[in-house]
Amino acid sequence: MIKRIWEYLTNNARWMGGCLAMLAVGWALSPAAQPVWWFRQAEPEATPAPEPAPISDILLSDGTPADPATRAILLATPIYQPTADGPLTGHTIAIDPGHGGYDGGARAANRGLWEKVYNLQIALTLKDLLTANGATVVMTRDTDAALNDPNPPGRKKRQDMERRAERVLTHGAEMLLSIHQNDYRIASQHGPQVFYRKDCPAGRELATLLQTNLNESLYPGSRRRANVGDFYINSLGIPSALVECGFLSNAAEEKKLRDPEYQRQIADALVKSVAEWFAMEKLPEAAAREVR
């Protein structure tokens, strides 16, 4: 028996050796017998991320490029398109809700609310009415925010106002209405008051229209006239007016100014004035921009 086994192994040694060799090679190439690096496929070379598309310089109204922070402010300008055709179709109106953010403005003694709140509410109502009459509206702000950097090199207020001006001018506004509320030590003072830039025929005519229509709408019989006011926002070289809608220092009027219906009444009078302005056969000229 042993002799037969020996003869079998001797006769088939070459064949069995080949099988053993194949098994050895298979084991040697298996993941269990080799380090991981041997079987890891070569990873494709990483494709470099594409370079961001260059952002064209945004030029300020004086023709100089905007710095990065100001560029971001201008790109984020709230612009509202017309929601219908109307008498203001084709016109671009700027609305400046006064104050905002850290700058609260005047404060209603009986309510504790800051002026900035009333200004924005009325401005947003005005925006809705202007766009419903065909206008494109540029807003210097549509949230409770100022436009200055946290720690600007100069005064916060100056940078805020300069950036508001750039939002108005770089987006082609033909007219500017700045919305504010009044405050006075004599609590009986009441009613709207409109201010325009001295020696600006366009501002004077616009402010007169605004004052007249506000008087007729809110206080029929009032003889208050538009006044000259030295406000930066009125010095931009376009027809503009600063509108004090009422007195927060008058408790009865402050209550009205919180009422959405009264706010709508104010906005209606302003829209009527803007439409009358653009319907004029010959528009008065605005004084050149004043550099301050």
ChimeraX commands (.cxc) that place a marker at each C-alpha (Angstrom):
marker #1 position 0.00,0.00,0.00 radius 0.5
marker #1 position 2.77,2.38,0.95 radius 0.5
marker #1 position 4.59,1.45,-2.23 radius 0.5
marker #1 position 1.58,2.40,-4.37 radius 0.5
marker #1 position 1.22,5.77,-2.68 radius 0.5
marker #1 position 4.86,6.49,-3.23 radius 0.5
marker #1 position 4.61,5.57,-6.89 radius 0.5
marker #1 position 1.55,7.91,-7.29 radius 0.5
marker #1 position 3.33,10.84,-5.72 radius 0.5
marker #1 position 6.45,10.21,-7.78 radius 0.5
marker #1 position 4.54,10.02,-11.06 radius 0.5
marker #1 position 2.46,13.16,-10.35 radius 0.5
marker #1 position 5.03,15.30,-8.57 radius 0.5
marker #1 position 5.27,17.83,-11.41 radius 0.5
marker #1 position 1.50,18.34,-11.61 radius 0.5
marker #1 position 1.10,18.65,-7.84 radius 0.5
marker #1 position 4.04,21.06,-7.66 radius 0.5
marker #1 position 2.34,23.31,-10.19 radius 0.5
marker #1 position -0.86,23.33,-8.18 radius 0.5
marker #1 position 0.98,24.17,-4.98 radius 0.5
marker #1 position 2.86,26.96,-6.74 radius 0.5
marker #1 position -0.43,28.46,-8.01 radius 0.5
marker #1 position -1.90,28.29,-4.54 radius 0.5
marker #1 position 1.14,30.00,-3.09 radius 0.5
marker #1 position 0.99,32.80,-5.62 radius 0.5
marker #1 position -2.75,33.28,-5.01 radius 0.5
marker #1 position -2.18,33.59,-1.30 radius 0.5
marker #1 position 0.68,35.98,-1.78 radius 0.5
marker #1 position -1.54,38.26,-3.87 radius 0.5
marker #1 position -4.54,38.13,-1.54 radius 0.5
marker #1 position -5.40,41.17,0.69 radius 0.5
marker #1 position -4.90,39.01,3.77 radius 0.5
marker #1 position -1.23,38.44,2.94 radius 0.5
marker #1 position -0.21,41.92,1.69 radius 0.5
marker #1 position -0.04,45.38,3.18 radius 0.5
marker #1 position -2.90,47.67,2.23 radius 0.5
marker #1 position -0.70,49.91,0.10 radius 0.5
marker #1 position -0.04,47.06,-2.33 radius 0.5
marker #1 position -3.69,46.88,-3.40 radius 0.5
marker #1 position -4.71,50.52,-3.12 radius 0.5
marker #1 position -5.42,51.89,-6.54 radius 0.5
marker #1 position -3.65,55.06,-7.42 radius 0.5
marker #1 position -5.91,58.00,-6.58 radius 0.5
marker #1 position -6.50,60.47,-9.38 radius 0.5
marker #1 position -4.75,63.79,-8.98 radius 0.5
marker #1 position -6.93,66.36,-7.27 radius 0.5
marker #1 position -8.42,68.85,-9.69 radius 0.5
marker #1 position -7.64,72.35,-8.47 radius 0.5
marker #1 position -10.70,74.47,-7.60 radius 0.5
marker #1 position -11.52,76.95,-10.33 radius 0.5
marker #1 position -10.52,80.52,-9.67 radius 0.5
marker #1 position -13.52,82.63,-8.66 radius 0.5
marker #1 position -14.79,84.86,-11.38 radius 0.5
marker #1 position -13.42,88.36,-10.96 radius 0.5
marker #1 position -15.90,90.87,-9.59 radius 0.5
marker #1 position -15.95,94.04,-11.60 radius 0.5
marker #1 position -15.16,97.09,-9.57 radius 0.5
marker #1 position -18.22,99.00,-8.52 radius 0.5
marker #1 position -17.61,102.67,-9.03 radius 0.5
marker #1 position -18.87,105.16,-6.50 radius 0.5
marker #1 position -20.74,108.24,-7.61 radius 0.5
marker #1 position -17.44,110.15,-7.82 radius 0.5
marker #1 position -15.98,107.56,-10.21 radius 0.5
marker #1 position -13.61,105.89,-7.72 radius 0.5
marker #1 position -13.75,102.12,-7.03 radius 0.5
marker #1 position -15.64,101.05,-3.92 radius 0.5
marker #1 position -13.69,99.40,-1.13 radius 0.5
marker #1 position -14.69,95.76,-0.40 radius 0.5
marker #1 position -17.02,96.61,2.50 radius 0.5
marker #1 position -18.79,99.37,0.58 radius 0.5
marker #1 position -19.01,97.14,-2.51 radius 0.5
marker #1 position -20.83,94.54,-0.42 radius 0.5
marker #1 position -23.20,97.21,0.89 radius 0.5
marker #1 position -24.00,98.40,-2.63 radius 0.5
marker #1 position -24.52,94.87,-3.97 radius 0.5
marker #1 position -27.04,94.28,-1.18 radius 0.5
marker #1 position -29.05,97.43,-1.90 radius 0.5
marker #1 position -32.79,96.68,-1.49 radius 0.5
marker #1 position -34.35,97.39,-4.89 radius 0.5
marker #1 position -38.05,96.75,-5.47 radius 0.5
marker #1 position -39.48,96.38,-8.96 radius 0.5
marker #1 position -42.91,97.68,-10.03 radius 0.5
marker #1 position -45.85,95.44,-9.21 radius 0.5
marker #1 position -48.12,97.16,-11.76 radius 0.5
marker #1 position -48.08,99.83,-14.43 radius 0.5
marker #1 position -49.11,103.30,-13.38 radius 0.5
marker #1 position -48.28,107.00,-13.51 radius 0.5
marker #1 position -44.78,106.33,-12.14 radius 0.5
marker #1 position -43.82,103.65,-14.66 radius 0.5
marker #1 position -40.24,104.15,-15.80 radius 0.5
marker #1 position -39.21,106.21,-12.76 radius 0.5
marker #1 position -36.84,105.23,-9.95 radius 0.5
marker #1 position -37.52,106.66,-6.50 radius 0.5
marker #1 position -35.25,106.35,-3.47 radius 0.5
marker #1 position -36.64,106.06,0.06 radius 0.5
marker #1 position -34.43,106.68,3.06 radius 0.5
marker #1 position -35.94,105.48,6.36 radius 0.5
marker #1 position -34.00,107.69,8.75 radius 0.5
marker #1 position -31.73,106.29,11.48 radius 0.5
marker #1 position -31.58,102.51,12.08 radius 0.5
marker #1 position -29.43,100.00,13.92 radius 0.5
marker #1 position -27.41,101.62,16.70 radius 0.5
marker #1 position -28.96,105.01,15.83 radius 0.5
marker #1 position -32.47,105.08,17.19 radius 0.5
marker #1 position -33.22,108.75,16.51 radius 0.5
marker #1 position -35.81,110.46,18.71 radius 0.5
marker #1 position -37.78,108.48,21.27 radius 0.5
marker #1 position -41.47,108.56,22.09 radius 0.5
marker #1 position -41.64,109.43,25.78 radius 0.5
marker #1 position -45.01,107.79,26.35 radius 0.5
marker #1 position -44.17,104.55,24.50 radius 0.5
marker #1 position -40.42,104.17,24.66 radius 0.5
marker #1 position -40.25,103.35,20.94 radius 0.5
marker #1 position -37.40,104.75,18.89 radius 0.5
marker #1 position -38.02,106.91,15.86 radius 0.5
marker #1 position -36.27,104.38,13.60 radius 0.5
marker #1 position -39.23,102.00,14.07 radius 0.5
marker #1 position -41.86,104.47,12.83 radius 0.5
marker #1 position -39.61,105.57,9.96 radius 0.5
marker #1 position -39.18,102.04,8.62 radius 0.5
marker #1 position -42.86,101.15,8.95 radius 0.5
marker #1 position -43.96,104.22,7.00 radius 0.5
marker #1 position -41.18,103.78,4.44 radius 0.5
marker #1 position -42.19,100.18,3.70 radius 0.5
marker #1 position -45.80,101.24,3.25 radius 0.5
marker #1 position -44.64,103.99,0.92 radius 0.5
marker #1 position -42.54,101.50,-1.03 radius 0.5
marker #1 position -45.56,99.24,-1.59 radius 0.5
marker #1 position -47.65,102.14,-2.91 radius 0.5
marker #1 position -44.91,103.46,-5.19 radius 0.5
marker #1 position -44.28,100.07,-6.79 radius 0.5
marker #1 position -48.05,99.60,-7.20 radius 0.5
marker #1 position -48.01,102.84,-9.20 radius 0.5
marker #1 position -45.25,101.65,-11.51 radius 0.5
marker #1 position -42.11,102.95,-9.81 radius 0.5
marker #1 position -38.87,101.12,-9.14 radius 0.5
marker #1 position -37.89,101.78,-5.53 radius 0.5
marker #1 position -34.38,101.91,-4.10 radius 0.5
marker #1 position -34.24,101.80,-0.31 radius 0.5
marker #1 position -31.27,102.84,1.79 radius 0.5
marker #1 position -32.40,100.22,4.30 radius 0.5
marker #1 position -35.35,97.86,4.64 radius 0.5
marker #1 position -34.39,96.37,8.00 radius 0.5
marker #1 position -33.34,97.76,11.37 radius 0.5
marker #1 position -29.74,98.35,10.39 radius 0.5
marker #1 position -27.23,101.12,9.87 radius 0.5
marker #1 position -24.72,100.87,7.00 radius 0.5
marker #1 position -21.52,101.66,8.85 radius 0.5
marker #1 position -18.73,99.24,9.75 radius 0.5
marker #1 position -18.51,98.19,13.41 radius 0.5
marker #1 position -15.37,100.28,13.93 radius 0.5
marker #1 position -15.00,102.73,11.03 radius 0.5
marker #1 position -11.96,105.00,10.78 radius 0.5
marker #1 position -14.17,108.05,11.30 radius 0.5
marker #1 position -17.61,108.73,12.74 radius 0.5
marker #1 position -20.16,105.94,12.42 radius 0.5
marker #1 position -22.90,108.35,11.39 radius 0.5
marker #1 position -20.85,109.88,8.59 radius 0.5
marker #1 position -20.01,106.50,7.07 radius 0.5
marker #1 position -23.64,105.40,7.41 radius 0.5
marker #1 position -24.88,108.51,5.60 radius 0.5
marker #1 position -22.23,108.31,2.88 radius 0.5
marker #1 position -23.18,104.72,2.12 radius 0.5
marker #1 position -26.86,105.63,2.03 radius 0.5
marker #1 position -26.00,108.31,-0.50 radius 0.5
marker #1 position -24.08,105.81,-2.62 radius 0.5
marker #1 position -27.02,103.38,-2.60 radius 0.5
marker #1 position -29.22,106.18,-3.90 radius 0.5
marker #1 position -26.87,107.51,-6.58 radius 0.5
marker #1 position -25.24,104.35,-7.93 radius 0.5
marker #1 position -28.66,102.83,-8.61 radius 0.5
marker #1 position -29.92,105.80,-10.60 radius 0.5
marker #1 position -32.62,107.25,-8.34 radius 0.5
marker #1 position -34.32,110.32,-9.81 radius 0.5
marker #1 position -35.77,111.49,-6.50 radius 0.5
marker #1 position -35.18,110.93,-2.80 radius 0.5
marker #1 position -37.63,111.01,0.10 radius 0.5
marker #1 position -36.13,110.71,3.58 radius 0.5
marker #1 position -38.66,109.64,6.23 radius 0.5
marker #1 position -38.34,110.92,9.80 radius 0.5
marker #1 position -40.36,111.82,12.90 radius 0.5
marker #1 position -40.15,115.08,14.81 radius 0.5
marker #1 position -39.54,115.83,18.48 radius 0.5
marker #1 position -39.89,119.08,20.40 radius 0.5
marker #1 position -39.83,120.28,23.97 radius 0.5
marker #1 position -43.34,121.77,23.62 radius 0.5
marker #1 position -45.66,118.76,23.58 radius 0.5
marker #1 position -48.49,120.59,21.81 radius 0.5
marker #1 position -46.53,120.85,18.56 radius 0.5
marker #1 position -48.02,118.55,15.91 radius 0.5
marker #1 position -48.32,117.87,12.21 radius 0.5
marker #1 position -45.94,117.07,9.36 radius 0.5
marker #1 position -43.01,119.27,8.40 radius 0.5
marker #1 position -41.03,118.98,5.14 radius 0.5
marker #1 position -37.50,120.29,4.62 radius 0.5
marker #1 position -35.54,121.02,1.45 radius 0.5
marker #1 position -32.07,122.22,0.57 radius 0.5
marker #1 position -31.49,125.94,0.32 radius 0.5
marker #1 position -30.96,127.27,-3.22 radius 0.5
marker #1 position -32.30,124.08,-4.80 radius 0.5
marker #1 position -35.33,124.90,-7.00 radius 0.5
marker #1 position -36.21,121.22,-7.47 radius 0.5
marker #1 position -36.07,120.54,-3.75 radius 0.5
marker #1 position -38.19,123.57,-2.93 radius 0.5
marker #1 position -40.87,122.63,-5.48 radius 0.5
marker #1 position -40.94,118.99,-4.38 radius 0.5
marker #1 position -41.09,119.89,-0.70 radius 0.5
marker #1 position -43.94,122.33,-1.37 radius 0.5
marker #1 position -45.96,119.61,-3.10 radius 0.5
marker #1 position -45.29,117.19,-0.24 radius 0.5
marker #1 position -46.19,119.71,2.46 radius 0.5
marker #1 position -49.38,120.79,0.71 radius 0.5
marker #1 position -50.68,117.25,0.24 radius 0.5
marker #1 position -49.72,116.18,3.76 radius 0.5
marker #1 position -51.53,119.20,5.21 radius 0.5
marker #1 position -54.65,118.49,3.20 radius 0.5
marker #1 position -54.66,114.80,4.08 radius 0.5
marker #1 position -53.69,114.88,7.76 radius 0.5
marker #1 position -54.57,118.38,9.04 radius 0.5
marker #1 position -56.99,120.12,6.67 radius 0.5
marker #1 position -56.71,123.86,7.08 radius 0.5
marker #1 position -53.08,123.76,8.21 radius 0.5
marker #1 position -51.01,126.57,6.72 radius 0.5
marker #1 position -47.62,125.13,7.52 radius 0.5
marker #1 position -45.07,125.58,4.75 radius 0.5
marker #1 position -42.03,123.61,3.70 radius 0.5
marker #1 position -38.83,124.94,5.25 radius 0.5
marker #1 position -35.16,125.06,4.40 radius 0.5
marker #1 position -33.15,122.45,6.28 radius 0.5
marker #1 position -29.42,121.76,6.19 radius 0.5
marker #1 position -29.52,117.96,5.93 radius 0.5
marker #1 position -26.81,115.87,4.25 radius 0.5
marker #1 position -29.37,113.61,2.58 radius 0.5
marker #1 position -30.77,116.63,0.68 radius 0.5
marker #1 position -27.37,117.53,-0.83 radius 0.5
marker #1 position -27.00,114.72,-3.36 radius 0.5
marker #1 position -27.78,116.63,-6.54 radius 0.5
marker #1 position -31.24,115.14,-7.18 radius 0.5
marker #1 position -34.70,116.39,-6.17 radius 0.5
marker #1 position -35.04,115.46,-2.53 radius 0.5
marker #1 position -36.89,116.28,0.66 radius 0.5
marker #1 position -36.77,115.23,4.28 radius 0.5
marker #1 position -40.25,114.52,5.61 radius 0.5
marker #1 position -40.95,114.77,9.34 radius 0.5
marker #1 position -44.26,112.90,9.45 radius 0.5
marker #1 position -45.31,114.03,12.93 radius 0.5
marker #1 position -44.21,114.68,16.49 radius 0.5
marker #1 position -43.31,111.81,18.78 radius 0.5
marker #1 position -43.28,114.34,21.63 radius 0.5
marker #1 position -47.05,114.80,21.18 radius 0.5
marker #1 position -48.75,111.79,22.80 radius 0.5
marker #1 position -51.91,112.04,20.71 radius 0.5
marker #1 position -50.00,112.29,17.46 radius 0.5
marker #1 position -47.58,109.54,18.44 radius 0.5
marker #1 position -50.57,107.24,18.85 radius 0.5
marker #1 position -51.67,108.09,15.32 radius 0.5
marker #1 position -48.17,107.48,13.95 radius 0.5
marker #1 position -48.34,103.91,15.28 radius 0.5
marker #1 position -51.60,103.25,13.44 radius 0.5
marker #1 position -51.13,101.39,10.11 radius 0.5
marker #1 position -54.10,103.26,8.64 radius 0.5
marker #1 position -52.57,106.62,9.52 radius 0.5
marker #1 position -49.25,105.45,8.12 radius 0.5
marker #1 position -51.06,104.55,4.90 radius 0.5
marker #1 position -52.62,108.02,4.86 radius 0.5
marker #1 position -49.17,109.59,5.07 radius 0.5
marker #1 position -47.84,107.35,2.31 radius 0.5
marker #1 position -50.83,108.11,0.06 radius 0.5
marker #1 position -50.12,111.84,0.34 radius 0.5
marker #1 position -46.46,111.29,-0.51 radius 0.5
marker #1 position -47.28,109.15,-3.57 radius 0.5
marker #1 position -49.77,111.75,-4.78 radius 0.5
marker #1 position -47.05,114.38,-4.53 radius 0.5
marker #1 position -44.52,112.27,-6.43 radius 0.5
marker #1 position -47.04,111.64,-9.23 radius 0.5
marker #1 position -47.83,115.35,-9.45 radius 0.5
marker #1 position -44.12,116.11,-9.64 radius 0.5
marker #1 position -43.47,113.83,-12.60 radius 0.5
marker #1 position -46.62,115.09,-14.33 radius 0.5
marker #1 position -45.22,118.62,-14.46 radius 0.5
marker #1 position -44.49,119.89,-17.97 radius 0.5
marker #1 position -41.07,121.21,-16.99 radius 0.5
marker #1 position -39.27,119.92,-13.94 radius 0.5
marker #1 position -37.19,122.38,-11.92 radius 0.5
marker #1 position -33.46,121.74,-11.82 radius 0.5
marker #1 position -31.75,120.28,-8.81 radius 0.5
marker #1 position -28.72,122.04,-7.39 radius 0.5
marker #1 position -25.40,120.30,-8.00 radius 0.5
marker #1 position -24.22,117.78,-5.48 radius 0.5
marker #1 position -22.62,119.40,-2.47 radius 0.5
marker #1 position -19.38,117.81,-1.31 radius 0.5
marker #1 position -19.18,117.72,2.48 radius 0.5
marker link #1:1,2 radius 0.2
marker link #1:2,3 radius 0.2
marker link #1:3,4 radius 0.2
marker link #1:4,5 radius 0.2
marker link #1:5,6 radius 0.2
marker link #1:6,7 radius 0.2
marker link #1:7,8 radius 0.2
marker link #1:8,9 radius 0.2
marker link #1:9,10 radius 0.2
marker link #1:10,11 radius 0.2
marker link #1:11,12 radius 0.2
marker link #1:12,13 radius 0.2
marker link #1:13,14 radius 0.2
marker link #1:14,15 radius 0.2
marker link #1:15,16 radius 0.2
marker link #1:16,17 radius 0.2
marker link #1:17,18 radius 0.2
marker link #1:18,19 radius 0.2
marker link #1:19,20 radius 0.2
marker link #1:20,21 radius 0.2
marker link #1:21,22 radius 0.2
marker link #1:22,23 radius 0.2
marker link #1:23,24 radius 0.2
marker link #1:24,25 radius 0.2
marker link #1:25,26 radius 0.2
marker link #1:26,27 radius 0.2
marker link #1:27,28 radius 0.2
marker link #1:28,29 radius 0.2
marker link #1:29,30 radius 0.2
marker link #1:30,31 radius 0.2
marker link #1:31,32 radius 0.2
marker link #1:32,33 radius 0.2
marker link #1:33,34 radius 0.2
marker link #1:34,35 radius 0.2
marker link #1:35,36 radius 0.2
marker link #1:36,37 radius 0.2
marker link #1:37,38 radius 0.2
marker link #1:38,39 radius 0.2
marker link #1:39,40 radius 0.2
marker link #1:40,41 radius 0.2
marker link #1:41,42 radius 0.2
marker link #1:42,43 radius 0.2
marker link #1:43,44 radius 0.2
marker link #1:44,45 radius 0.2
marker link #1:45,46 radius 0.2
marker link #1:46,47 radius 0.2
marker link #1:47,48 radius 0.2
marker link #1:48,49 radius 0.2
marker link #1:49,50 radius 0.2
marker link #1:50,51 radius 0.2
marker link #1:51,52 radius 0.2
marker link #1:52,53 radius 0.2
marker link #1:53,54 radius 0.2
marker link #1:54,55 radius 0.2
marker link #1:55,56 radius 0.2
marker link #1:56,57 radius 0.2
marker link #1:57,58 radius 0.2
marker link #1:58,59 radius 0.2
marker link #1:59,60 radius 0.2
marker link #1:60,61 radius 0.2
marker link #1:61,62 radius 0.2
marker link #1:62,63 radius 0.2
marker link #1:63,64 radius 0.2
marker link #1:64,65 radius 0.2
marker link #1:65,66 radius 0.2
marker link #1:66,67 radius 0.2
marker link #1:67,68 radius 0.2
marker link #1:68,69 radius 0.2
marker link #1:69,70 radius 0.2
marker link #1:70,71 radius 0.2
marker link #1:71,72 radius 0.2
marker link #1:72,73 radius 0.2
marker link #1:73,74 radius 0.2
marker link #1:74,75 radius 0.2
marker link #1:75,76 radius 0.2
marker link #1:76,77 radius 0.2
marker link #1:77,78 radius 0.2
marker link #1:78,79 radius 0.2
marker link #1:79,80 radius 0.2
marker link #1:80,81 radius 0.2
marker link #1:81,82 radius 0.2
marker link #1:82,83 radius 0.2
marker link #1:83,84 radius 0.2
marker link #1:84,85 radius 0.2
marker link #1:85,86 radius 0.2
marker link #1:86,87 radius 0.2
marker link #1:87,88 radius 0.2
marker link #1:88,89 radius 0.2
marker link #1:89,90 radius 0.2
marker link #1:90,91 radius 0.2
marker link #1:91,92 radius 0.2
marker link #1:92,93 radius 0.2
marker link #1:93,94 radius 0.2
marker link #1:94,95 radius 0.2
marker link #1:95,96 radius 0.2
marker link #1:96,97 radius 0.2
marker link #1:97,98 radius 0.2
marker link #1:98,99 radius 0.2
marker link #1:99,100 radius 0.2
marker link #1:100,101 radius 0.2
marker link #1:101,102 radius 0.2
marker link #1:102,103 radius 0.2
marker link #1:103,104 radius 0.2
marker link #1:104,105 radius 0.2
marker link #1:105,106 radius 0.2
marker link #1:106,107 radius 0.2
marker link #1:107,108 radius 0.2
marker link #1:108,109 radius 0.2
marker link #1:109,110 radius 0.2
marker link #1:110,111 radius 0.2
marker link #1:111,112 radius 0.2
marker link #1:112,113 radius 0.2
marker link #1:113,114 radius 0.2
marker link #1:114,115 radius 0.2
marker link #1:115,116 radius 0.2
marker link #1:116,117 radius 0.2
marker link #1:117,118 radius 0.2
marker link #1:118,119 radius 0.2
marker link #1:119,120 radius 0.2
marker link #1:120,121 radius 0.2
marker link #1:121,122 radius 0.2
marker link #1:122,123 radius 0.2
marker link #1:123,124 radius 0.2
marker link #1:124,125 radius 0.2
marker link #1:125,126 radius 0.2
marker link #1:126,127 radius 0.2
marker link #1:127,128 radius 0.2
marker link #1:128,129 radius 0.2
marker link #1:129,130 radius 0.2
marker link #1:130,131 radius 0.2
marker link #1:131,132 radius 0.2
marker link #1:132,133 radius 0.2
marker link #1:133,134 radius 0.2
marker link #1:134,135 radius 0.2
marker link #1:135,136 radius 0.2
marker link #1:136,137 radius 0.2
marker link #1:137,138 radius 0.2
marker link #1:138,139 radius 0.2
marker link #1:139,140 radius 0.2
marker link #1:140,141 radius 0.2
marker link #1:141,142 radius 0.2
marker link #1:142,143 radius 0.2
marker link #1:143,144 radius 0.2
marker link #1:144,145 radius 0.2
marker link #1:145,146 radius 0.2
marker link #1:146,147 radius 0.2
marker link #1:147,148 radius 0.2
marker link #1:148,149 radius 0.2
marker link #1:149,150 radius 0.2
marker link #1:150,151 radius 0.2
marker link #1:151,152 radius 0.2
marker link #1:152,153 radius 0.2
marker link #1:153,154 radius 0.2
marker link #1:154,155 radius 0.2
marker link #1:155,156 radius 0.2
marker link #1:156,157 radius 0.2
marker link #1:157,158 radius 0.2
marker link #1:158,159 radius 0.2
marker link #1:159,160 radius 0.2
marker link #1:160,161 radius 0.2
marker link #1:161,162 radius 0.2
marker link #1:162,163 radius 0.2
marker link #1:163,164 radius 0.2
marker link #1:164,165 radius 0.2
marker link #1:165,166 radius 0.2
marker link #1:166,167 radius 0.2
marker link #1:167,168 radius 0.2
marker link #1:168,169 radius 0.2
marker link #1:169,170 radius 0.2
marker link #1:170,171 radius 0.2
marker link #1:171,172 radius 0.2
marker link #1:172,173 radius 0.2
marker link #1:173,174 radius 0.2
marker link #1:174,175 radius 0.2
marker link #1:175,176 radius 0.2
marker link #1:176,177 radius 0.2
marker link #1:177,178 radius 0.2
marker link #1:178,179 radius 0.2
marker link #1:179,180 radius 0.2
marker link #1:180,181 radius 0.2
marker link #1:181,182 radius 0.2
marker link #1:182,183 radius 0.2
marker link #1:183,184 radius 0.2
marker link #1:184,185 radius 0.2
marker link #1:185,186 radius 0.2
marker link #1:186,187 radius 0.2
marker link #1:187,188 radius 0.2
marker link #1:188,189 radius 0.2
marker link #1:189,190 radius 0.2
marker link #1:190,191 radius 0.2
marker link #1:191,192 radius 0.2
marker link #1:192,193 radius 0.2
marker link #1:193,194 radius 0.2
marker link #1:194,195 radius 0.2
marker link #1:195,196 radius 0.2
marker link #1:196,197 radius 0.2
marker link #1:197,198 radius 0.2
marker link #1:198,199 radius 0.2
marker link #1:199,200 radius 0.2
marker link #1:200,201 radius 0.2
marker link #1:201,202 radius 0.2
marker link #1:202,203 radius 0.2
marker link #1:203,204 radius 0.2
marker link #1:204,205 radius 0.2
marker link #1:205,206 radius 0.2
marker link #1:206,207 radius 0.2
marker link #1:207,208 radius 0.2
marker link #1:208,209 radius 0.2
marker link #1:209,210 radius 0.2
marker link #1:210,211 radius 0.2
marker link #1:211,212 radius 0.2
marker link #1:212,213 radius 0.2
marker link #1:213,214 radius 0.2
marker link #1:214,215 radius 0.2
marker link #1:215,216 radius 0.2
marker link #1:216,217 radius 0.2
marker link #1:217,218 radius 0.2
marker link #1:218,219 radius 0.2
marker link #1:219,220 radius 0.2
marker link #1:220,221 radius 0.2
marker link #1:221,222 radius 0.2
marker link #1:222,223 radius 0.2
marker link #1:223,224 radius 0.2
marker link #1:224,225 radius 0.2
marker link #1:225,226 radius 0.2
marker link #1:226,227 radius 0.2
marker link #1:227,228 radius 0.2
marker link #1:228,229 radius 0.2
marker link #1:229,230 radius 0.2
marker link #1:230,231 radius 0.2
marker link #1:231,232 radius 0.2
marker link #1:232,233 radius 0.2
marker link #1:233,234 radius 0.2
marker link #1:234,235 radius 0.2
marker link #1:235,236 radius 0.2
marker link #1:236,237 radius 0.2
marker link #1:237,238 radius 0.2
marker link #1:238,239 radius 0.2
marker link #1:239,240 radius 0.2
marker link #1:240,241 radius 0.2
marker link #1:241,242 radius 0.2
marker link #1:242,243 radius 0.2
marker link #1:243,244 radius 0.2
marker link #1:244,245 radius 0.2
marker link #1:245,246 radius 0.2
marker link #1:246,247 radius 0.2
marker link #1:247,248 radius 0.2
marker link #1:248,249 radius 0.2
marker link #1:249,250 radius 0.2
marker link #1:250,251 radius 0.2
marker link #1:251,252 radius 0.2
marker link #1:252,253 radius 0.2
marker link #1:253,254 radius 0.2
marker link #1:254,255 radius 0.2
marker link #1:255,256 radius 0.2
marker link #1:256,257 radius 0.2
marker link #1:257,258 radius 0.2
marker link #1:258,259 radius 0.2
marker link #1:259,260 radius 0.2
marker link #1:260,261 radius 0.2
marker link #1:261,262 radius 0.2
marker link #1:262,263 radius 0.2
marker link #1:263,264 radius 0.2
marker link #1:264,265 radius 0.2
marker link #1:265,266 radius 0.2
marker link #1:266,267 radius 0.2
marker link #1:267,268 radius 0.2
marker link #1:268,269 radius 0.2
marker link #1:269,270 radius 0.2
marker link #1:270,271 radius 0.2
marker link #1:271,272 radius 0.2
marker link #1:272,273 radius 0.2
marker link #1:273,274 radius 0.2
marker link #1:274,275 radius 0.2
marker link #1:275,276 radius 0.2
marker link #1:276,277 radius 0.2
marker link #1:277,278 radius 0.2
marker link #1:278,279 radius 0.2
marker link #1:279,280 radius 0.2
marker link #1:280,281 radius 0.2
marker link #1:281,282 radius 0.2
marker link #1:282,283 radius 0.2
marker link #1:283,284 radius 0.2
marker link #1:284,285 radius 0.2
marker link #1:285,286 radius 0.2
marker link #1:286,287 radius 0.2
marker link #1:287,288 radius 0.2
marker link #1:288,289 radius 0.2
marker link #1:289,290 radius 0.2
marker link #1:290,291 radius 0.2
marker link #1:291,292 radius 0.2
view
